[in-house]
């Protein structure tokens, strides 16, 4: 049995998509969904799938071992960041395989402060002809870990940031669960 934990800060649509993808897989369990925001909608999505949740604050994450010990208690094989915005502390990086999805083709449009619509607005402002997703391992710097997978979408001159977001979300929903599946099961 493979075990994963998901970290999310907001809506949680990727977390729910992952839960749906693995819902009937008897060889995988989502042990817990972690969030740094008590009002994050991802916590409601977790309830739909009866996935336990843990909400933590900055001190729990950076100044204690509370989150680390919780993850160790679940004995997870991989930690999945699905819209989680804080830099991961070294104690987690040393103890777990952690992957992230970024809504752009790294190394472009990555780094601190580049997330969500901010990325899509920058892509449109710079008149890019393509964007996409990057799934990568997490290291001690924002969006600089080794790339696992990228997928590309075309950006039209008439596309708005919302149009780009829709195209990128479609790529996220299609590929993120499959990449997790491949990492864990080699499929």
Secondary structure as UniProt FT lines:
FT   STRAND          2..7
FT   HELIX           13..22
FT   TURN            23..24
FT   TURN            26..27
FT   STRAND          28..35
FT   TURN            38..39
FT   HELIX           42..48
FT   TURN            49..50
FT   STRAND          53..55
FT   HELIX           58..62
FT   HELIX           66..74
FT   STRAND          78..81
FT   HELIX           90..95
FT   STRAND          98..102
FT   TURN            106..109
FT   TURN            112..113
FT   HELIX           116..125
FT   TURN            126..127
FT   STRAND          130..137
FT   TURN            142..143
FT   STRAND          147..154
FT   TURN            157..158
FT   HELIX           161..185
//
